[in-house]
Amino acid sequence: MSDSDERTHLVGLGAFIRSQRRLAKLSQRELAKLTKLSDPYVSQIERGLHEPSVRVLRSLGNALNIPAETLLSYVGLTSSDEANEVDTAASIRQDSKLTEAQKAAMLEIYKGFTEADA
C-alpha cells in the first residue's frame, strides 16, 4: 500500500469514527474516557494523523457499538472478503448522503425490524 493510499485510509477511518461519535452523541472527551485513550489521541485518530493499533480499534468499536471488522477494513487490516461483509447498520452509518438524524432514524427502524425477527 502506498503512502497516499495509507493516508486515504486513515482519513476515511477518522471521518467514520467522528461521524459515529457524533451519531452516538458523544464528545471526543467522552469517547476518550470510554476507551481509556487520551483526548488528544482520539482527536489525532479522527483527523487521520495517527494509525491506531488493533487494540485501539477494538476499543473504539466497542465504545461506538461498531463491529471491529468494520474499523479494520478502513485501514486495510482485513481481507477483501471480510471487508465486503459489512453489516447493514455499519452501511447506514457510513452513508455520506444521509444526515445524522436520518442515519439515527434508519438505525432505529432497522433495529425494530431485526429485533422483531429474533
GUKOL-696517 format. One line per 10 residues: number of its first residue (from 0); their letters; for each residue x, y, z of N, C-alpha, C, O, CB. Coordinates in pm, 1 decimal. Glycine has a CB too. Example, Ala and Ser with C-alpha at 12.3 -4.5 7.8 and 13.67 -1.06 7.14 Angstrom:
0	as	1319.0:-569.0:780.0:1230.0:-450.0:780.0:1320.0:-330.0:780.0:1423.6:-331.9:846.5:1130.8:-447.3:904.6  1285.0:-225.0:708.0:1367.0:-106.0:714.0:1290.0:3.0:787.0:1340.9:113.8:803.9:1408.4:-59.8:572.5 .
// end
This chain:
0	msdsderthl	85.9:-117.2:0.0:0.0:0.0:0.0:90.5:123.5:0.0:183.9:132.5:79.7:-97.7:-0.2:123.6  62.7:217.1:-88.4:143.3:337.8:-98.3:111.5:431.8:17.5:9.6:417.2:84.9:119.4:408.1:-233.1  200.5:528.6:39.3:177.4:627.8:145.1:47.3:703.7:121.6:-25.1:734.9:216.2:295.0:726.4:152.9  18.4:732.9:-3.2:-104.3:804.4:-37.9:-227.6:721.0:-4.3:-325.0:772.2:50.9:-104.5:841.1:-186.7  -222.6:591.0:-38.5:-334.4:501.6:-7.2:-353.2:489.4:143.2:-465.9:491.0:192.8:-311.5:362.7:-68.9  -242.2:477.3:215.7:-249.5:465.8:361.0:-310.9:591.3:421.6:-395.3:582.9:510.9:-110.2:440.8:420.3  -268.8:706.9:373.4:-323.0:834.2:422.8:-473.2:842.4:396.0:-549.9:886.8:481.5:-250.4:953.8:356.6  -514.9:799.1:276.3:-656.7:799.2:240.8:-735.9:709.7:334.5:-844.9:745.9:378.7:-675.8:753.7:96.0  -680.4:591.8:364.8:-746.4:500.2:458.8:-759.8:563.5:596.9:-865.1:553.8:660.0:-668.3:368.1:469.0  -654.4:627.4:643.1:-656.7:687.5:777.6:-754.8:804.0:785.9:-825.2:819.0:885.7:-516.7:735.3:816.8 .
10	vglgafirsq	-759.6:885.9:682.0:-853.8:997.8:679.2:-997.4:944.1:676.7:-1084.6:996.5:746.0:-827.2:1089.3:555.8  -1021.6:840.2:597.2:-1154.1:779.2:590.9:-1194.7:718.2:724.1:-1308.7:733.1:768.2:-1157.8:673.1:482.6  -1100.8:649.6:787.6:-1126.7:591.7:919.6:-1161.6:701.2:1019.2:-1259.0:689.5:1093.6:-1004.8:511.5:968.9  -1082.6:807.0:1020.5:-1106.0:916.9:1113.9:-1241.3:982.3:1094.0:-1311.8:1012.6:1190.3:-997.8:1020.4:1100.0  -1277.2:1003.9:967.3:-1407.3:1065.4:937.7:-1520.9:973.6:981.5:-1622.4:1020.6:1033.0:-1419.6:1097.2:786.9  -1504.7:843.5:961.3:-1607.0:748.3:1002.3:-1621.7:746.5:1154.7:-1733.3:747.9:1206.7:-1573.0:607.9:950.4  -1509.7:743.4:1225.3:-1514.5:742.5:1372.3:-1580.3:870.8:1423.1:-1664.3:866.1:1513.0:-1371.4:727.6:1432.3  -1542.7:984.6:1366.1:-1603.6:1112.0:1405.9:-1754.6:1109.7:1383.6:-1831.7:1152.0:1469.7:-1540.6:1228.7:1327.5  -1795.9:1059.9:1267.3:-1938.4:1051.4:1234.4:-2011.9:962.5:1334.2:-2120.8:997.1:1380.0:-1957.6:997.6:1091.5  -1953.0:849.0:1367.8:-2017.4:757.0:1461.3:-2020.8:813.6:1603.1:-2116.8:792.4:1677.2:-1945.3:623.0:1460.8 .
20	rrlaklsqre	-1915.6:885.2:1639.6:-1913.3:950.2:1771.9:-2025.1:1052.2:1781.4:-2096.0:1059.1:1881.8:-1776.5:1018.3:1798.3  -2040.5:1131.1:1676.2:-2146.2:1233.2:1676.0:-2284.3:1168.6:1674.5:-2375.9:1216.5:1741.5:-2130.6:1326.8:1554.7  -2299.8:1061.0:1599.2:-2426.7:989.6:1596.2:-2460.6:935.2:1735.4:-2577.0:932.9:1775.5:-2421.5:875.0:1493.1  -2358.3:892.0:1807.5:-2377.1:841.9:1943.8:-2391.2:955.5:2045.0:-2409.1:931.9:2164.5:-2260.3:752.3:1983.1  -2382.8:1080.2:1995.0:-2394.1:1199.0:2080.1:-2289.3:1200.5:2192.8:-2319.1:1227.9:2309.0:-2534.6:1206.3:2140.2  -2164.9:1169.5:2152.0:-2052.7:1170.5:2244.4:-1954.5:1280.2:2204.8:-1933.3:1306.1:2086.3:-1982.6:1033.1:2247.1  -1895.9:1343.3:2303.2:-1786.8:1436.2:2275.8:-1658.5:1354.4:2259.4:-1654.5:1236.2:2293.3:-1772.1:1543.4:2390.7  -1554.3:1418.5:2207.3:-1425.9:1348.0:2197.8:-1379.5:1306.8:2336.7:-1326.7:1197.3:2355.6:-1318.7:1436.7:2129.1  -1399.2:1394.0:2432.1:-1357.4:1365.4:2570.3:-1431.8:1243.8:2624.4:-1371.6:1158.3:2689.4:-1382.3:1488.0:2661.7  -1562.2:1235.4:2598.0:-1641.2:1121.7:2646.2:-1595.8:991.3:2579.1:-1585.4:887.6:2644.6:-1791.7:1145.8:2619.6 .
30	lakltklsdp	-1568.9:997.7:2447.4:-1520.7:879.1:2377.8:-1384.2:837.3:2432.4:-1358.5:718.6:2452.1:-1512.5:905.1:2226.1  -1298.9:933.2:2456.1:-1166.6:903.9:2511.9:-1179.7:834.0:2646.7:-1108.4:737.6:2674.5:-1084.2:1033.2:2526.7  -1269.6:882.1:2728.8:-1289.3:822.2:2861.5:-1341.3:679.2:2849.9:-1295.6:590.1:2921.6:-1386.8:907.1:2944.8  -1437.0:657.5:2759.5:-1492.8:523.1:2739.8:-1388.5:423.6:2690.3:-1393.7:305.3:2723.9:-1608.2:528.5:2641.3  -1294.8:471.7:2611.1:-1193.7:384.8:2550.5:-1061.4:384.0:2627.6:-968.4:311.9:2591.6:-1168.4:428.0:2407.8  -1053.8:464.5:2733.5:-930.6:478.0:2812.5:-813.6:526.7:2727.6:-699.1:485.5:2745.9:-894.7:344.6:2877.4  -846.8:617.2:2632.9:-746.6:682.8:2549.3:-742.9:829.8:2587.9:-834.9:879.9:2652.5:-778.1:664.9:2396.4  -636.6:898.7:2548.5:-631.4:1041.9:2575.8:-716.1:1117.2:2474.4:-732.2:1073.0:2360.6:-486.1:1093.0:2573.2  -769.4:1229.8:2515.7:-848.9:1314.3:2426.5:-767.2:1357.4:2304.4:-818.6:1351.2:2192.8:-900.5:1438.0:2502.1  -640.3:1401.5:2321.5:-561.5:1439.5:2203.2:-539.7:1322.6:2106.0:-535.5:1342.7:1984.6:-426.4:1494.8:2247.0 .
40	yvsqierglh	-525.8:1201.1:2159.5:-505.7:1084.2:2073.3:-631.8:1056.0:1991.0:-622.2:1026.9:1871.7:-468.1:960.1:2158.0  -749.1:1064.4:2053.1:-874.8:1046.2:1980.1:-885.9:1152.7:1870.7:-927.6:1122.9:1758.8:-997.0:1053.8:2077.0  -848.8:1275.2:1902.9:-851.3:1383.4:1804.5:-760.0:1352.1:1686.4:-798.1:1373.5:1571.3:-809.7:1515.8:1869.6  -639.9:1301.6:1714.2:-546.1:1266.8:1606.7:-600.8:1155.7:1518.8:-583.4:1158.7:1397.0:-411.4:1224.7:1664.9  -666.7:1058.1:1579.1:-725.1:949.1:1501.1:-835.0:1004.1:1411.1:-841.2:971.0:1292.7:-781.0:838.2:1594.0  -921.7:1088.1:1467.4:-1032.1:1144.1:1389.1:-983.6:1231.4:1273.5:-1051.9:1243.1:1171.8:-1123.2:1225.3:1479.1  -867.7:1292.0:1288.2:-813.7:1376.9:1181.0:-724.2:1298.2:1085.7:-667.1:1355.6:993.0:-735.1:1493.6:1240.8  -711.4:1168.1:1107.3:-630.8:1084.3:1018.8:-481.5:1104.1:1036.0:-404.3:1077.4:944.0:-667.6:1111.1:877.1  -439.9:1150.8:1153.3:-298.3:1179.6:1177.1:-223.8:1064.9:1244.0:-101.1:1067.2:1253.4:-285.2:1302.9:1261.6  -297.5:964.9:1290.5:-234.1:854.4:1361.8:-301.0:724.3:1322.4:-423.2:718.2:1308.8:-241.4:875.3:1514.7 .
50	epsvrvlrsl	-221.7:620.6:1304.2:-275.2:488.5:1272.6:-291.8:410.4:1402.0:-193.1:370.8:1464.0:-182.5:412.3:1173.1  -416.8:388.0:1443.2:-439.7:318.6:1569.5:-408.9:169.2:1559.4:-418.3:109.1:1452.3:-583.6:338.6:1614.4  -372.4:111.8:1672.0:-347.0:-31.9:1678.4:-479.4:-107.6:1672.1:-586.8:-48.6:1683.6:-269.2:-68.5:1807.3  -470.0:-237.5:1653.9:-589.5:-322.5:1652.6:-661.0:-311.9:1786.9:-784.0:-307.4:1791.0:-552.2:-470.6:1622.1  -585.4:-307.7:1897.1:-645.0:-295.5:2030.1:-725.5:-167.1:2040.8:-836.5:-167.5:2094.0:-536.6:-299.4:2138.9  -670.9:-58.1:1991.1:-739.4:71.0:1996.0:-864.6:67.3:1908.1:-969.4:118.3:1947.7:-644.6:184.9:1950.6  -854.4:7.7:1789.9:-971.0:-2.9:1702.0:-1081.6:-86.0:1767.3:-1199.5:-52.1:1756.6:-930.7:-65.0:1567.3  -1044.0:-193.2:1833.8:-1144.4:-274.8:1904.4:-1209.9:-194.5:2015.8:-1331.3:-201.1:2034.6:-1080.1:-402.7:1962.4  -1130.7:-120.0:2088.2:-1184.1:-37.5:2196.5:-1280.7:67.9:2142.5:-1387.9:89.1:2199.3:-1069.7:30.1:2273.6  -1242.9:133.7:2033.4:-1331.1:232.5:1970.7:-1458.3:166.1:1920.1:-1567.7:220.0:1936.6:-1259.1:304.1:1855.2 .
60	gnalnipaet	-1444.2:49.3:1858.5:-1560.7:-23.5:1809.3:-1657.2:-58.3:1920.7:-1778.5:-43.3:1906.2:-1517.4:-149.3:1738.3  -1602.3:-105.1:2032.7:-1687.4:-138.4:2147.2:-1760.2:-15.8:2199.6:-1879.8:-21.5:2228.5:-1604.3:-200.9:2258.8  -1689.2:93.6:2211.8:-1749.0:216.1:2265.3:-1856.7:272.3:2172.9:-1954.4:330.9:2219.6:-1641.3:321.0:2288.2  -1838.9:254.4:2042.1:-1933.0:310.1:1944.0:-2033.0:206.4:1891.6:-2116.0:236.6:1805.8:-1856.1:369.2:1827.4  -2023.8:84.1:1944.5:-2113.4:-24.4:1902.3:-2100.9:-52.2:1752.2:-2200.1:-63.7:1680.2:-2259.1:10.5:1937.1  -1976.0:-62.5:1708.2:-1943.2:-89.4:1567.8:-1858.0:-215.9:1564.7:-1766.1:-228.8:1645.7:-1867.7:32.7:1500.7  -1885.2:-309.3:1474.1:-1800.1:-428.0:1465.3:-1655.0:-387.9:1437.1:-1628.7:-301.9:1353.1:-1851.9:-523.6:1355.2  -1562.4:-450.4:1507.6:-1420.3:-420.1:1488.6:-1378.4:-442.0:1343.2:-1292.0:-370.7:1292.2:-1334.1:-506.8:1581.9  -1439.1:-540.2:1276.4:-1405.2:-569.2:1136.9:-1432.0:-449.0:1047.1:-1360.0:-425.8:950.0:-1484.2:-690.2:1087.1  -1535.9:-372.9:1080.2:-1567.4:-253.9:1001.0:-1453.4:-153.6:1011.1:-1410.2:-98.0:910.1:-1700.2:-189.9:1048.0 .
70	llsyvgltss	-1404.7:-130.1:1132.4:-1294.3:-35.7:1151.4:-1165.3:-90.1:1090.2:-1088.3:-15.4:1029.8:-1273.6:-6.3:1301.3  -1142.1:-219.7:1105.9:-1021.5:-279.9:1049.0:-1020.0:-270.6:896.8:-913.6:-258.1:836.1:-1010.3:-425.6:1092.0  -1137.3:-276.5:835.4:-1142.1:-267.7:689.2:-1100.3:-129.5:640.1:-1048.4:-116.4:529.3:-1282.6:-300.5:638.8  -1122.5:-26.4:721.3:-1083.8:109.2:681.9:-932.9:124.1:667.6:-885.8:201.7:584.4:-1135.6:209.5:783.2  -857.7:51.0:747.5:-712.3:63.3:741.2:-648.8:-54.3:667.5:-527.0:-71.8:670.7:-654.5:73.7:881.5  -732.1:-135.0:601.1:-680.6:-243.7:519.2:-628.8:-362.1:597.4:-542.7:-434.7:547.7:-573.3:-193.3:433.0  -678.2:-384.3:718.8:-630.4:-494.2:801.0:-718.1:-618.3:794.1:-694.0:-714.8:866.6:-619.8:-449.5:942.2  -818.2:-617.4:709.0:-899.9:-737.0:687.6:-895.9:-771.8:540.2:-866.8:-686.9:456.0:-1046.9:-715.4:735.8  -925.1:-896.2:509.9:-925.0:-938.2:369.6:-1041.3:-873.5:297.2:-1135.0:-824.5:360.3:-932.5:-1092.2:357.5  -1035.7:-873.2:166.7:-1143.2:-811.4:89.3:-1275.5:-883.2:113.1:-1381.0:-819.8:109.5:-1108.9:-812.1:-60.1 .
80	deanevdtaa	-1272.1:-1015.0:137.3:-1396.2:-1088.4:165.8:-1458.7:-1039.4:296.2:-1579.7:-1018.1:303.5:-1368.9:-1240.5:173.6  -1376.2:-1021.6:398.3:-1427.4:-972.5:526.4:-1477.6:-829.9:512.9:-1580.1:-794.3:571.1:-1318.9:-980.1:634.7  -1406.9:-748.3:436.9:-1448.1:-609.4:419.7:-1581.6:-600.5:347.6:-1657.3:-506.2:370.8:-1341.9:-531.4:343.0  -1612.4:-696.2:260.9:-1738.9:-695.4:188.4:-1856.1:-740.0:274.9:-1971.8:-725.0:235.5:-1729.0:-784.2:67.0  -1826.9:-794.4:392.3:-1932.1:-843.4:480.2:-1970.9:-740.5:585.9:-2008.9:-776.8:697.2:-1888.0:-971.9:547.0  -1961.5:-613.8:551.7:-2000.6:-507.2:644.0:-2150.4:-518.2:666.5:-2227.2:-531.1:571.2:-1961.7:-365.3:588.8  -2191.8:-513.2:792.3:-2333.4:-533.0:820.6:-2417.7:-411.9:783.8:-2364.7:-303.9:757.7:-2352.6:-565.5:966.3  -2545.8:-430.1:781.8:-2639.1:-326.2:738.4:-2626.5:-199.9:822.8:-2624.7:-89.0:769.3:-2782.0:-378.2:744.4  -2617.8:-216.3:953.8:-2608.4:-99.4:1041.2:-2482.9:-18.4:1010.4:-2488.0:104.5:1007.5:-2608.6:-142.5:1188.6  -2371.8:-85.0:987.5:-2247.9:-13.9:954.3:-2261.0:58.5:820.6:-2209.1:168.9:804.3:-2128.9:-111.7:950.0 .
90	sirqdsklte	-2329.3:-2.6:726.1:-2350.1:62.2:596.3:-2432.6:188.7:610.2:-2403.2:290.1:546.8:-2418.3:-33.6:499.1  -2535.0:182.9:692.6:-2616.1:302.1:717.6:-2529.9:410.4:780.4:-2537.5:526.5:740.1:-2736.7:269.0:808.9  -2448.6:374.3:878.1:-2362.7:471.7:946.8:-2263.6:537.6:851.8:-2227.3:653.7:870.6:-2287.1:404.1:1060.4  -2219.9:464.4:750.1:-2117.9:514.5:658.0:-2174.1:597.6:544.0:-2098.0:666.5:476.1:-2040.9:400.1:601.5  -2302.8:593.5:521.0:-2361.7:658.5:404.7:-2351.8:810.8:415.6:-2419.0:871.9:498.7:-2507.9:616.1:388.8  -2269.4:870.7:333.2:-2246.2:1015.7:338.7:-2363.3:1096.3:283.6:-2369.0:1217.8:302.4:-2120.6:1050.9:261.8  -2456.6:1030.0:215.9:-2572.5:1100.6:161.4:-2680.8:1123.3:266.4:-2774.5:1199.8:243.6:-2630.1:1023.0:44.5  -2668.2:1057.9:379.9:-2767.9:1071.0:486.4:-2719.7:1168.7:593.0:-2600.6:1175.0:623.7:-2798.1:933.7:549.7  -2812.5:1243.7:648.3:-2778.6:1329.9:761.8:-2768.3:1242.2:885.7:-2811.1:1126.8:884.8:-2885.2:1443.8:781.9  -2711.4:1297.2:991.6:-2700.1:1221.9:1117.0:-2838.5:1183.1:1169.2:-2856.7:1072.9:1221.0:-2624.3:1304.6:1223.2 .
100	aqkaamleiy	-2935.8:1273.1:1155.8:-3072.7:1245.0:1200.9:-3134.5:1131.9:1117.5:-3203.1:1045.3:1171.7:-3160.4:1372.9:1191.6  -3110.3:1132.8:987.2:-3162.8:1026.6:900.7:-3099.0:892.2:936.1:-3166.8:789.5:940.5:-3137.4:1060.2:751.9  -2967.9:894.2:961.3:-2900.0:770.6:999.8:-2958.7:715.3:1128.5:-2984.7:595.5:1139.0:-2749.3:794.5:1016.2  -2979.7:803.0:1227.0:-3035.0:758.9:1354.7:-3174.5:699.5:1335.7:-3207.1:597.1:1395.8:-3040.0:876.0:1454.2  -3256.1:762.8:1253.2:-3391.3:712.3:1227.8:-3386.2:576.0:1158.4:-3458.6:483.7:1195.9:-3471.2:812.9:1142.0  -3301.0:564.4:1057.9:-3290.7:437.2:985.2:-3238.5:326.0:1076.1:-3283.9:211.9:1067.8:-3198.6:452.5:862.8  -3144.0:359.6:1161.7:-3091.6:258.6:1254.1:-3198.7:211.9:1351.9:-3203.9:93.8:1386.3:-2971.4:314.1:1331.0  -3283.6:303.0:1396.6:-3392.9:265.7:1487.0:-3492.7:175.1:1415.4:-3539.5:76.6:1472.6:-3464.3:391.7:1541.0  -3525.2:208.0:1291.2:-3617.4:125.5:1212.9:-3555.9:-13.1:1190.8:-3622.3:-114.9:1210.9:-3650.5:193.5:1076.2  -3429.7:-16.4:1149.7:-3361.3:-142.3:1126.7:-3358.6:-225.7:1253.8:-3384.8:-346.0:1250.2:-3219.4:-117.7:1076.1 .
110	kgfteada	-3327.2:-162.9:1365.3:-3323.1:-231.7:1493.7:-3460.6:-290.8:1525.9:-3470.7:-404.1:1573.1:-3277.6:-135.2:1605.9  -3565.6:-213.5:1500.1:-3701.1:-260.8:1524.9:-3736.3:-383.2:1442.3:-3797.2:-477.5:1493.0:-3799.4:-151.2:1496.7  -3697.7:-382.1:1313.8:-3725.9:-497.3:1227.9:-3644.9:-620.1:1269.5:-3698.6:-730.7:1275.0:-3696.5:-462.7:1082.0  -3517.6:-601.5:1298.3:-3433.9:-716.0:1330.0:-3465.4:-775.0:1466.3:-3455.8:-896.3:1485.0:-3289.4:-676.9:1324.2  -3502.8:-690.6:1561.6:-3540.0:-742.4:1693.3:-3674.1:-813.1:1687.1:-3698.2:-905.2:1765.2:-3544.7:-629.4:1796.6  -3762.2:-772.4:1596.3:-3891.8:-836.9:1581.0:-3875.7:-977.7:1526.9:-3956.9:-1065.4:1556.2:-3982.0:-755.2:1489.2  -3769.6:-1000.4:1446.8:-3745.3:-1132.8:1389.1:-3679.4:-1228.5:1487.3:-3682.9:-1349.9:1467.7:-3659.1:-1120.3:1266.0  -3620.1:-1175.0:1591.7:-3545.0:-1259.5:1685.5:-3634.3:-1342.3:1773.8:-3585.2:-1418.1:1857.5:-3455.8:-1175.3:1771.2 .
// end
